Amino acid sequence: MSDLHQTIEPITTTGDLKRRNLRDLPWWFIAIILIAIYAFFIISTNENYNSAFNFIKIGLLITVKTTLISYSFAIIFGLLAGLGRISKNVFINNLSRLYVELIRGIPILVLIFFLAYVGVPVLIDSLNGIGFWLIEQNLAFLGKLFTAVTNQDISMISRAIISLSVTYGAYLAEIFRAGIQSIAKGQMEAARSLGMSYGQSMRYIILPQAVRNVLPALGNDFVAMVKDSSLVSVLAVRDITQVARLYAGSTFRFREAYIILAVLYLTMTVILSLLVQLLERRLKIHD
């Protein structure tokens, strides 16, 4: 006679459900919301905080502008370097690897100083040299276009954008490389068997799938760039960090200036992080 097995399901009481619901609540997010509400209440009711906020918020436009433009160029650099990392061409592969390893091995702050004060002047000198060579070749009209550019023509905000773009391009290159390599090799083989070239296969088959896979990672790096954009203040770019420093130095109200600065960055990063989480959920639902 066979044994009779009976499965007894655990009884879930109302108290257990309440404790589980309390445990699963995002207490960290509630705490951040309360901190932000309290901070904006102080800003609206305290004259010192209000004047500091009105002064510092002027730099918000520069922060947003710098981040958006830099990230747009970083995506281009990252995609090109990512494709180079998987290229079978030895020169392109090694050149991309050199770019990625070189940039990722140097602190961002050092890179900003180097690219702004060394990289850009060297580039300008190279362009001027090409211009003088073109003039010697009786191509004066074209040569003058290159020699007309001087170091003074490149503003500090442009140098900051170049620095952030080149720096984050190396980090995004690894994201794109991982995304492309996550696509099954059969996808490329199937596309080539249909008569597509390598470029067409990457453009129409591989890259759309790869970009979709790495969208959350790209969103997280965008949030990181918002925070790292504060480093451009070392170039005297008048973003919210630099403006807060100027306000604190002129009024000696360091508490008001840096509390408001922290709240502004916290508000931006939390909102962006929530958008990234929503994107991840939508992608999971679609899957």
CYANA upper distance limits for C-alpha pairs under 8 A (distance plus 0.5 A):
 12 THR  CA     16 ASP  CA      6.71
 12 THR  CA     17 LEU  CA      7.57
 13 THR  CA     17 LEU  CA      7.00
 14 THR  CA     18 LYS  CA      6.79
 15 GLY  CA     19 ARG  CA      6.69
 16 ASP  CA     20 ARG  CA      6.58
 17 LEU  CA     21 ASN  CA      6.57
 18 LYS  CA     22 LEU  CA      6.64
 19 ARG  CA     23 ARG  CA      6.58
 20 ARG  CA     24 ASP  CA      6.64
 21 ASN  CA     25 LEU  CA      6.76
 26 PRO  CA     30 ILE  CA      6.99
 27 TRP  CA     31 ALA  CA      6.60
 28 TRP  CA     32 ILE  CA      6.82
 29 PHE  CA     33 ILE  CA      6.70
 30 ILE  CA     34 LEU  CA      6.70
 31 ALA  CA     35 ILE  CA      6.67
 32 ILE  CA     36 ALA  CA      6.66
 33 ILE  CA     37 ILE  CA      6.60
 34 LEU  CA     38 TYR  CA      6.57
 35 ILE  CA     39 ALA  CA      6.56
 36 ALA  CA     40 PHE  CA      6.65
 36 ALA  CA    263 VAL  CA      7.21
 36 ALA  CA    267 THR  CA      7.85
 37 ILE  CA     41 PHE  CA      6.56
 38 TYR  CA     42 ILE  CA      6.75
 39 ALA  CA     43 ILE  CA      6.74
 39 ALA  CA    260 ILE  CA      8.35
 39 ALA  CA    263 VAL  CA      7.74
 40 PHE  CA     44 SER  CA      6.62
 41 PHE  CA     45 THR  CA      6.70
 42 ILE  CA     46 ASN  CA      6.02
 42 ILE  CA     49 TYR  CA      7.45
 43 ILE  CA     47 GLU  CA      7.98
 43 ILE  CA     48 ASN  CA      8.50
 43 ILE  CA     49 TYR  CA      5.36
 43 ILE  CA     50 ASN  CA      5.29
 43 ILE  CA     53 PHE  CA      7.58
 44 SER  CA     49 TYR  CA      8.18
 44 SER  CA     50 ASN  CA      6.42
 45 THR  CA     50 ASN  CA      7.87
 46 ASN  CA     50 ASN  CA      6.51
 47 GLU  CA     51 SER  CA      6.61
 48 ASN  CA     52 ALA  CA      6.74
 48 ASN  CA    256 GLU  CA      7.63
 49 TYR  CA     53 PHE  CA      6.55
 49 TYR  CA    256 GLU  CA      6.00
 49 TYR  CA    257 ALA  CA      8.21
 49 TYR  CA    260 ILE  CA      8.15
 50 ASN  CA     54 ASN  CA      6.73
 51 SER  CA     55 PHE  CA      6.76
 52 ALA  CA     56 ILE  CA      6.60
 52 ALA  CA    247 TYR  CA      7.76
 52 ALA  CA    256 GLU  CA      7.03
 52 ALA  CA    257 ALA  CA      6.49
 52 ALA  CA    260 ILE  CA      8.12
 53 PHE  CA     57 LYS  CA      6.38
 53 PHE  CA    257 ALA  CA      8.13
 53 PHE  CA    260 ILE  CA      6.92
 54 ASN  CA     58 ILE  CA      7.66
 55 PHE  CA    243 VAL  CA      8.08
 55 PHE  CA    244 ALA  CA      8.47
 55 PHE  CA    247 TYR  CA      7.89
 56 ILE  CA     60 LEU  CA      8.19
 56 ILE  CA    240 ILE  CA      6.24
 56 ILE  CA    243 VAL  CA      6.06
 56 ILE  CA    244 ALA  CA      6.03
 56 ILE  CA    247 TYR  CA      8.00
 56 ILE  CA    257 ALA  CA      8.20
 56 ILE  CA    261 LEU  CA      8.12
 57 LYS  CA    240 ILE  CA      7.08
 58 ILE  CA    240 ILE  CA      7.68
 58 ILE  CA    243 VAL  CA      8.29
 59 GLY  CA     63 THR  CA      6.84
 59 GLY  CA    238 ARG  CA      6.42
 59 GLY  CA    239 ASP  CA      4.80
 59 GLY  CA    240 ILE  CA      4.70
 59 GLY  CA    241 THR  CA      8.24
 59 GLY  CA    242 GLN  CA      8.41
 59 GLY  CA    243 VAL  CA      6.70
 60 LEU  CA     64 VAL  CA      6.64
 60 LEU  CA    239 ASP  CA      6.82
 60 LEU  CA    240 ILE  CA      6.14
 61 LEU  CA     65 LYS  CA      6.43
 61 LEU  CA    239 ASP  CA      8.09
 62 ILE  CA     66 THR  CA      6.36
 62 ILE  CA    238 ARG  CA      7.30
 62 ILE  CA    239 ASP  CA      5.63
 62 ILE  CA    240 ILE  CA      8.18
 63 THR  CA     67 THR  CA      6.63
 63 THR  CA    226 VAL  CA      8.20
 63 THR  CA    229 SER  CA      7.31
 63 THR  CA    230 SER  CA      8.26
 63 THR  CA    239 ASP  CA      5.53
 63 THR  CA    240 ILE  CA      7.06
 64 VAL  CA     68 LEU  CA      6.59
 64 VAL  CA    226 VAL  CA      8.34
 65 LYS  CA     69 ILE  CA      6.62
 66 THR  CA     70 SER  CA      6.37
 66 THR  CA    157 ILE  CA      7.98
 66 THR  CA    160 ALA  CA      8.20
 66 THR  CA    161 ILE  CA      6.51
 66 THR  CA    229 SER  CA      7.80
 67 THR  CA     71 TYR  CA      6.44
 67 THR  CA    161 ILE  CA      8.35
 67 THR  CA    225 MET  CA      7.07
 67 THR  CA    226 VAL  CA      6.49
 67 THR  CA    229 SER  CA      6.94
 68 LEU  CA     72 SER  CA      6.67
 69 ILE  CA     73 PHE  CA      6.97
 69 ILE  CA    161 ILE  CA      7.46
 70 SER  CA     74 ALA  CA      6.51
 70 SER  CA    161 ILE  CA      5.53
 70 SER  CA    162 ILE  CA      7.46
 70 SER  CA    164 LEU  CA      6.31
 70 SER  CA    165 SER  CA      5.21
 71 TYR  CA     75 ILE  CA      6.61
 71 TYR  CA    164 LEU  CA      8.24
 71 TYR  CA    165 SER  CA      6.68
 71 TYR  CA    168 TYR  CA      8.03
 71 TYR  CA    222 PHE  CA      7.47
 71 TYR  CA    225 MET  CA      8.10
 72 SER  CA     76 ILE  CA      7.25
 72 SER  CA    165 SER  CA      8.33
 73 PHE  CA     77 PHE  CA      6.76
 73 PHE  CA    165 SER  CA      6.04
 73 PHE  CA    169 GLY  CA      8.19
 74 ALA  CA     78 GLY  CA      6.28
 74 ALA  CA    164 LEU  CA      8.08
 74 ALA  CA    165 SER  CA      4.86
 74 ALA  CA    166 VAL  CA      6.79
 74 ALA  CA    167 THR  CA      8.19
 74 ALA  CA    168 TYR  CA      6.11
 74 ALA  CA    169 GLY  CA      4.73
 74 ALA  CA    172 LEU  CA      7.73
 75 ILE  CA     79 LEU  CA      6.42
 75 ILE  CA    169 GLY  CA      6.71
 75 ILE  CA    172 LEU  CA      7.15
 76 ILE  CA     80 LEU  CA      6.72
 76 ILE  CA    169 GLY  CA      7.94
 77 PHE  CA     81 ALA  CA      6.54
 77 PHE  CA    165 SER  CA      8.09
 77 PHE  CA    166 VAL  CA      7.57
 77 PHE  CA    169 GLY  CA      5.42
 77 PHE  CA    170 ALA  CA      7.97
 77 PHE  CA    173 ALA  CA      7.91
 78 GLY  CA     82 GLY  CA      6.28
 78 GLY  CA    168 TYR  CA      8.10
 78 GLY  CA    169 GLY  CA      4.70
 78 GLY  CA    170 ALA  CA      6.35
 78 GLY  CA    171 TYR  CA      7.60
 78 GLY  CA    172 LEU  CA      5.22
 78 GLY  CA    173 ALA  CA      4.41
 78 GLY  CA    174 GLU  CA      8.14
 78 GLY  CA    176 PHE  CA      7.50
 79 LEU  CA     83 LEU  CA      6.63
 79 LEU  CA    169 GLY  CA      8.44
 79 LEU  CA    172 LEU  CA      7.78
 79 LEU  CA    173 ALA  CA      6.32
 79 LEU  CA    176 PHE  CA      6.59
 80 LEU  CA     84 GLY  CA      6.65
 80 LEU  CA    173 ALA  CA      7.98
 81 ALA  CA     85 ARG  CA      6.60
 81 ALA  CA     96 SER  CA      5.70
 81 ALA  CA     97 ARG  CA      8.43
 81 ALA  CA     99 TYR  CA      8.37
 81 ALA  CA    100 VAL  CA      8.18
 81 ALA  CA    169 GLY  CA      8.29
 81 ALA  CA    170 ALA  CA      7.83
 81 ALA  CA    173 ALA  CA      5.83
 82 GLY  CA     86 ILE  CA      7.30
 82 GLY  CA     96 SER  CA      8.04
 82 GLY  CA    172 LEU  CA      8.24
 82 GLY  CA    173 ALA  CA      4.76
 82 GLY  CA    174 GLU  CA      6.65
 82 GLY  CA    175 ILE  CA      8.14
 82 GLY  CA    176 PHE  CA      5.82
 82 GLY  CA    177 ARG  CA      5.17
 83 LEU  CA     87 SER  CA      6.68
 83 LEU  CA    173 ALA  CA      8.49
 83 LEU  CA    176 PHE  CA      8.20
 83 LEU  CA    177 ARG  CA      7.21
 84 GLY  CA     92 ILE  CA      6.10
 84 GLY  CA     93 ASN  CA      5.59
 84 GLY  CA     95 LEU  CA      8.31
 84 GLY  CA     96 SER  CA      5.94
 84 GLY  CA     97 ARG  CA      8.47
 85 ARG  CA     92 ILE  CA      8.14
 85 ARG  CA     93 ASN  CA      5.48
 85 ARG  CA     94 ASN  CA      8.09
 85 ARG  CA     96 SER  CA      6.17
 85 ARG  CA     97 ARG  CA      6.69
 85 ARG  CA    177 ARG  CA      7.23
 86 ILE  CA     93 ASN  CA      7.22
 86 ILE  CA    177 ARG  CA      7.39
 87 SER  CA     92 ILE  CA      7.25
 87 SER  CA     93 ASN  CA      6.03
 88 LYS  CA     93 ASN  CA      7.31
 89 ASN  CA     93 ASN  CA      6.44
 90 VAL  CA     94 ASN  CA      6.55
 91 PHE  CA     95 LEU  CA      6.49
 92 ILE  CA     96 SER  CA      6.58
 93 ASN  CA     97 ARG  CA      6.64
 94 ASN  CA     98 LEU  CA      6.46
 95 LEU  CA     99 TYR  CA      6.81
 96 SER  CA    100 VAL  CA      6.73
 97 ARG  CA    101 GLU  CA      6.51
 98 LEU  CA    102 LEU  CA      6.26
 99 TYR  CA    103 ILE  CA      6.60
 99 TYR  CA    170 ALA  CA      7.31
100 VAL  CA    104 ARG  CA      6.49
100 VAL  CA    170 ALA  CA      5.17
100 VAL  CA    171 TYR  CA      7.72
100 VAL  CA    173 ALA  CA      7.76
100 VAL  CA    174 GLU  CA      8.43
101 GLU  CA    105 GLY  CA      6.40
101 GLU  CA    170 ALA  CA      8.34
102 LEU  CA    106 ILE  CA      7.34
103 ILE  CA    111 LEU  CA      8.22
103 ILE  CA    167 THR  CA      6.61
103 ILE  CA    170 ALA  CA      6.78
104 ARG  CA    167 THR  CA      8.15
104 ARG  CA    170 ALA  CA      7.15
104 ARG  CA    171 TYR  CA      7.56
106 ILE  CA    110 VAL  CA      7.28
106 ILE  CA    111 LEU  CA      7.07
107 PRO  CA    111 LEU  CA      6.82
108 ILE  CA    112 ILE  CA      6.69
108 ILE  CA    167 THR  CA      7.46
109 LEU  CA    113 PHE  CA      7.00
109 LEU  CA    231 LEU  CA      7.10
110 VAL  CA    114 PHE  CA      6.57
111 LEU  CA    115 LEU  CA      6.33
111 LEU  CA    163 SER  CA      7.37
111 LEU  CA    167 THR  CA      7.82
112 ILE  CA    116 ALA  CA      6.40
112 ILE  CA    160 ALA  CA      7.40
112 ILE  CA    163 SER  CA      5.71
112 ILE  CA    164 LEU  CA      7.75
112 ILE  CA    232 VAL  CA      7.90
113 PHE  CA    117 TYR  CA      6.38
113 PHE  CA    118 VAL  CA      8.20
113 PHE  CA    235 LEU  CA      8.35
114 PHE  CA    118 VAL  CA      5.66
114 PHE  CA    119 GLY  CA      6.71
115 LEU  CA    119 GLY  CA      4.68
115 LEU  CA    120 VAL  CA      6.48
115 LEU  CA    159 ARG  CA      7.91
115 LEU  CA    162 ILE  CA      8.17
115 LEU  CA    163 SER  CA      6.25
116 ALA  CA    120 VAL  CA      6.18
116 ALA  CA    121 PRO  CA      8.35
116 ALA  CA    156 MET  CA      8.12
116 ALA  CA    159 ARG  CA      5.65
116 ALA  CA    160 ALA  CA      7.33
116 ALA  CA    162 ILE  CA      8.40
116 ALA  CA    163 SER  CA      7.19
117 TYR  CA    121 PRO  CA      7.07
118 VAL  CA    122 VAL  CA      6.64
119 GLY  CA    123 LEU  CA      6.70
120 VAL  CA    124 ILE  CA      6.70
120 VAL  CA    151 ASN  CA      8.21
120 VAL  CA    159 ARG  CA      7.71
121 PRO  CA    125 ASP  CA      6.62
121 PRO  CA    151 ASN  CA      6.57
122 VAL  CA    126 SER  CA      6.66
123 LEU  CA    127 LEU  CA      6.75
124 ILE  CA    128 ASN  CA      6.67
124 ILE  CA    149 VAL  CA      7.37
124 ILE  CA    150 THR  CA      6.95
124 ILE  CA    151 ASN  CA      7.03
125 ASP  CA    129 GLY  CA      6.62
126 SER  CA    130 ILE  CA      6.79
127 LEU  CA    131 GLY  CA      6.68
127 LEU  CA    146 PHE  CA      5.97
127 LEU  CA    147 THR  CA      7.39
127 LEU  CA    149 VAL  CA      8.37
128 ASN  CA    132 PHE  CA      6.78
128 ASN  CA    146 PHE  CA      5.90
128 ASN  CA    147 THR  CA      4.95
128 ASN  CA    148 ALA  CA      8.19
128 ASN  CA    149 VAL  CA      7.75
129 GLY  CA    133 TRP  CA      6.77
129 GLY  CA    147 THR  CA      8.07
130 ILE  CA    134 LEU  CA      6.67
130 ILE  CA    143 GLY  CA      7.72
130 ILE  CA    146 PHE  CA      7.40
130 ILE  CA    147 THR  CA      8.49
131 GLY  CA    135 ILE  CA      6.77
131 GLY  CA    142 LEU  CA      7.80
131 GLY  CA    143 GLY  CA      4.44
131 GLY  CA    144 LYS  CA      6.63
131 GLY  CA    145 LEU  CA      7.60
131 GLY  CA    146 PHE  CA      5.17
131 GLY  CA    147 THR  CA      5.62
132 PHE  CA    136 GLU  CA      6.84
132 PHE  CA    143 GLY  CA      6.64
132 PHE  CA    144 LYS  CA      8.39
132 PHE  CA    147 THR  CA      7.33
133 TRP  CA    137 GLN  CA      6.88
133 TRP  CA    143 GLY  CA      7.87
134 LEU  CA    138 ASN  CA      7.08
134 LEU  CA    139 LEU  CA      5.65
134 LEU  CA    140 ALA  CA      6.98
134 LEU  CA    142 LEU  CA      7.44
134 LEU  CA    143 GLY  CA      5.38
135 ILE  CA    139 LEU  CA      5.46
135 ILE  CA    140 ALA  CA      4.85
135 ILE  CA    141 PHE  CA      8.26
135 ILE  CA    142 LEU  CA      8.19
135 ILE  CA    143 GLY  CA      5.63
135 ILE  CA    144 LYS  CA      7.94
136 GLU  CA    140 ALA  CA      8.19
139 LEU  CA    143 GLY  CA      6.48
140 ALA  CA    144 LYS  CA      6.42
141 PHE  CA    145 LEU  CA      7.44
142 LEU  CA    146 PHE  CA      7.68
143 GLY  CA    147 THR  CA      6.84
144 LYS  CA    148 ALA  CA      6.25
145 LEU  CA    149 VAL  CA      7.78
149 VAL  CA    153 ASP  CA      7.02
150 THR  CA    154 ILE  CA      7.89
154 ILE  CA    158 SER  CA      6.73
154 ILE  CA    159 ARG  CA      7.34
155 SER  CA    159 ARG  CA      6.91
156 MET  CA    160 ALA  CA      6.55
156 MET  CA    235 LEU  CA      6.82
156 MET  CA    236 ALA  CA      7.86
156 MET  CA    237 VAL  CA      6.89
157 ILE  CA    161 ILE  CA      6.67
157 ILE  CA    235 LEU  CA      8.46
157 ILE  CA    237 VAL  CA      6.31
158 SER  CA    162 ILE  CA      6.69
159 ARG  CA    163 SER  CA      6.59
160 ALA  CA    164 LEU  CA      6.71
160 ALA  CA    232 VAL  CA      6.29
160 ALA  CA    235 LEU  CA      7.78
160 ALA  CA    237 VAL  CA      8.31
161 ILE  CA    165 SER  CA      6.45
162 ILE  CA    166 VAL  CA      6.60
163 SER  CA    167 THR  CA      6.57
164 LEU  CA    168 TYR  CA      6.44
164 LEU  CA    229 SER  CA      8.13
165 SER  CA    169 GLY  CA      6.30
166 VAL  CA    170 ALA  CA      7.32
167 THR  CA    171 TYR  CA      7.74
168 TYR  CA    172 LEU  CA      6.62
168 TYR  CA    225 MET  CA      8.38
169 GLY  CA    173 ALA  CA      6.50
170 ALA  CA    174 GLU  CA      7.49
171 TYR  CA    175 ILE  CA      7.37
172 LEU  CA    176 PHE  CA      6.70
172 LEU  CA    218 LEU  CA      7.85
172 LEU  CA    221 ASP  CA      8.39
173 ALA  CA    177 ARG  CA      6.55
174 GLU  CA    178 ALA  CA      6.57
175 ILE  CA    179 GLY  CA      6.63
175 ILE  CA    214 VAL  CA      7.27
175 ILE  CA    217 ALA  CA      7.72
175 ILE  CA    218 LEU  CA      8.16
176 PHE  CA    180 ILE  CA      6.58
176 PHE  CA    210 ALA  CA      7.80
176 PHE  CA    211 VAL  CA      7.85
176 PHE  CA    214 VAL  CA      7.60
177 ARG  CA    181 GLN  CA      6.65
178 ALA  CA    182 SER  CA      6.56
179 GLY  CA    183 ILE  CA      7.56
179 GLY  CA    210 ALA  CA      5.18
179 GLY  CA    211 VAL  CA      7.31
179 GLY  CA    213 ASN  CA      6.71
179 GLY  CA    214 VAL  CA      6.32
180 ILE  CA    206 ILE  CA      7.20
180 ILE  CA    207 LEU  CA      7.23
180 ILE  CA    210 ALA  CA      5.55
182 SER  CA    210 ALA  CA      7.78
183 ILE  CA    187 GLN  CA      7.63
183 ILE  CA    206 ILE  CA      7.36
183 ILE  CA    209 GLN  CA      7.83
183 ILE  CA    210 ALA  CA      7.21
184 ALA  CA    188 MET  CA      8.21
185 LYS  CA    189 GLU  CA      6.93
186 GLY  CA    190 ALA  CA      6.38
187 GLN  CA    191 ALA  CA      6.73
187 GLN  CA    205 ILE  CA      7.77
187 GLN  CA    206 ILE  CA      7.70
188 MET  CA    192 ARG  CA      6.65
188 MET  CA    201 SER  CA      6.85
188 MET  CA    202 MET  CA      8.25
188 MET  CA    205 ILE  CA      7.99
188 MET  CA    206 ILE  CA      7.55
189 GLU  CA    193 SER  CA      6.57
190 ALA  CA    194 LEU  CA      6.94
191 ALA  CA    195 GLY  CA      7.41
191 ALA  CA    196 MET  CA      6.28
191 ALA  CA    201 SER  CA      6.18
191 ALA  CA    205 ILE  CA      7.73
192 ARG  CA    196 MET  CA      5.42
192 ARG  CA    197 SER  CA      6.79
192 ARG  CA    198 TYR  CA      7.59
192 ARG  CA    201 SER  CA      7.33
196 MET  CA    200 GLN  CA      6.21
196 MET  CA    201 SER  CA      6.37
197 SER  CA    201 SER  CA      6.56
198 TYR  CA    202 MET  CA      6.74
199 GLY  CA    203 ARG  CA      6.59
200 GLN  CA    204 TYR  CA      6.37
200 GLN  CA    205 ILE  CA      8.24
201 SER  CA    205 ILE  CA      5.75
201 SER  CA    206 ILE  CA      6.87
202 MET  CA    206 ILE  CA      5.21
202 MET  CA    207 LEU  CA      5.96
203 ARG  CA    207 LEU  CA      6.10
203 ARG  CA    208 PRO  CA      7.71
204 TYR  CA    208 PRO  CA      7.11
205 ILE  CA    209 GLN  CA      7.37
206 ILE  CA    210 ALA  CA      6.57
207 LEU  CA    211 VAL  CA      6.34
208 PRO  CA    212 ARG  CA      6.76
209 GLN  CA    213 ASN  CA      6.83
210 ALA  CA    214 VAL  CA      6.85
211 VAL  CA    215 LEU  CA      6.49
214 VAL  CA    218 LEU  CA      6.65
215 LEU  CA    219 GLY  CA      6.63
216 PRO  CA    220 ASN  CA      6.76
216 PRO  CA    276 VAL  CA      6.60
216 PRO  CA    277 GLN  CA      8.27
216 PRO  CA    279 LEU  CA      7.49
216 PRO  CA    280 GLU  CA      6.55
217 ALA  CA    221 ASP  CA      6.79
218 LEU  CA    222 PHE  CA      6.73
219 GLY  CA    223 VAL  CA      6.92
219 GLY  CA    273 SER  CA      8.43
219 GLY  CA    276 VAL  CA      6.27
220 ASN  CA    224 ALA  CA      6.82
220 ASN  CA    273 SER  CA      7.71
220 ASN  CA    276 VAL  CA      7.53
221 ASP  CA    225 MET  CA      6.65
222 PHE  CA    226 VAL  CA      6.87
223 VAL  CA    227 LYS  CA      7.26
223 VAL  CA    269 THR  CA      6.41
223 VAL  CA    272 LEU  CA      6.90
223 VAL  CA    273 SER  CA      7.39
224 ALA  CA    228 ASP  CA      6.65
225 MET  CA    229 SER  CA      6.25
226 VAL  CA    230 SER  CA      8.06
226 VAL  CA    265 TYR  CA      8.48
226 VAL  CA    269 THR  CA      7.80
227 LYS  CA    265 TYR  CA      7.43
227 LYS  CA    269 THR  CA      8.13
230 SER  CA    239 ASP  CA      7.71
230 SER  CA    240 ILE  CA      8.09
230 SER  CA    241 THR  CA      6.21
230 SER  CA    242 GLN  CA      8.44
232 VAL  CA    236 ALA  CA      7.71
232 VAL  CA    237 VAL  CA      6.59
232 VAL  CA    239 ASP  CA      8.29
233 SER  CA    237 VAL  CA      5.58
233 SER  CA    238 ARG  CA      7.14
233 SER  CA    239 ASP  CA      7.04
233 SER  CA    241 THR  CA      6.69
233 SER  CA    242 GLN  CA      5.45
234 VAL  CA    242 GLN  CA      8.35
236 ALA  CA    242 GLN  CA      7.17
237 VAL  CA    242 GLN  CA      7.18
238 ARG  CA    242 GLN  CA      5.68
238 ARG  CA    243 VAL  CA      6.17
239 ASP  CA    243 VAL  CA      6.60
240 ILE  CA    244 ALA  CA      6.40
240 ILE  CA    261 LEU  CA      7.48
241 THR  CA    245 ARG  CA      6.75
241 THR  CA    261 LEU  CA      7.29
242 GLN  CA    246 LEU  CA      6.72
243 VAL  CA    247 TYR  CA      6.63
244 ALA  CA    248 ALA  CA      6.57
244 ALA  CA    257 ALA  CA      5.99
244 ALA  CA    258 TYR  CA      7.26
244 ALA  CA    261 LEU  CA      7.20
245 ARG  CA    249 GLY  CA      6.49
245 ARG  CA    257 ALA  CA      8.01
246 LEU  CA    250 SER  CA      6.62
247 TYR  CA    251 THR  CA      6.50
247 TYR  CA    252 PHE  CA      8.19
247 TYR  CA    253 ARG  CA      8.13
247 TYR  CA    257 ALA  CA      7.30
248 ALA  CA    252 PHE  CA      5.44
248 ALA  CA    253 ARG  CA      5.65
248 ALA  CA    254 PHE  CA      5.35
248 ALA  CA    257 ALA  CA      6.30
248 ALA  CA    258 TYR  CA      8.49
249 GLY  CA    253 ARG  CA      8.27
249 GLY  CA    254 PHE  CA      8.18
253 ARG  CA    257 ALA  CA      6.79
254 PHE  CA    258 TYR  CA      6.54
255 ARG  CA    259 ILE  CA      6.45
256 GLU  CA    260 ILE  CA      6.66
257 ALA  CA    261 LEU  CA      6.69
258 TYR  CA    262 ALA  CA      6.51
259 ILE  CA    263 VAL  CA      6.70
260 ILE  CA    264 LEU  CA      6.64
261 LEU  CA    265 TYR  CA      6.90
262 ALA  CA    266 LEU  CA      6.51
263 VAL  CA    267 THR  CA      6.48
264 LEU  CA    268 MET  CA      6.80
265 TYR  CA    269 THR  CA      6.59
266 LEU  CA    270 VAL  CA      6.45
267 THR  CA    271 ILE  CA      6.69
268 MET  CA    272 LEU  CA      6.69
269 THR  CA    273 SER  CA      6.40
270 VAL  CA    274 LEU  CA      6.67
271 ILE  CA    275 LEU  CA      6.90
272 LEU  CA    276 VAL  CA      6.78
273 SER  CA    277 GLN  CA      6.76
274 LEU  CA    278 LEU  CA      6.69
275 LEU  CA    279 LEU  CA      6.69
276 VAL  CA    280 GLU  CA      6.76
277 GLN  CA    281 ARG  CA      6.77
278 LEU  CA    282 ARG  CA      6.72
279 LEU  CA    283 LEU  CA      6.73
280 GLU  CA    284 LYS  CA      6.72
281 ARG  CA    285 ILE  CA      6.63
282 ARG  CA    286 HIS  CA      6.63
283 LEU  CA    287 ASP  CA      6.67
